[in-house]
Each structure stands twice: as C-alpha cells, then as structure tokens.
Amino acid sequence: MGLLGALAGLPLAPLKGLLGLARHVEQQADQERQRELAELQAELLELQVQHDEQHAGEAELASKEAELLEKIGALAGARGEGGQE
C-alpha cells in the first residue's frame, strides 16, 4: 500500500506544501511580535529607571509610558486575535 498510498496522496501534495508555508509564515510573524514586545518591555524598564533617577520630567515620562503601554497592548491584542496563547 506504500506506493498506492503515495500515488493517492499526490494530488494533495501542493495543499500540504501550502499549509506548511502558512505555518512557517505564522511562526515567523509570532516571533517578530515577541521580539517587538520584548523591545517595548525593555524600553518601559528603561523609562522606569529614568523615572527613578529623575532624568526626565513627570509629564514626559507619563506620556512615554502611556505610549509604550498602548503599543504593548496592541501587540498583545494582535497576538490574541490569531487564536494562539
């Protein structure tokens, strides 16, 4: 049945290849979102350090923090829409 099974599955080979490619693209997109999220979290941590050391004004820090948290929320939302987690 090995040869017969292989021949019977031959018409589905392009579909299997397309599904494999889609999985690969999805994994790459997820890795990119994770990288961006890590960068934003690092920026947020640096902002906290600046706040603790008083290198910037309260209003400026609050504005930057709100912007970073909004970006993090958008990335987390985009990740949740994909049905993963």
Protein Blocks (a to p, Z undefined) as FASTA:
>chain_A
ZZmmmmmmmmmmmmmmmmmmmmmmmmmmmmmmmmmmmmmmmmmmmmmmmmmnopacfklm
mmmmmmmmmmmmmmmmmmmmnopZZ
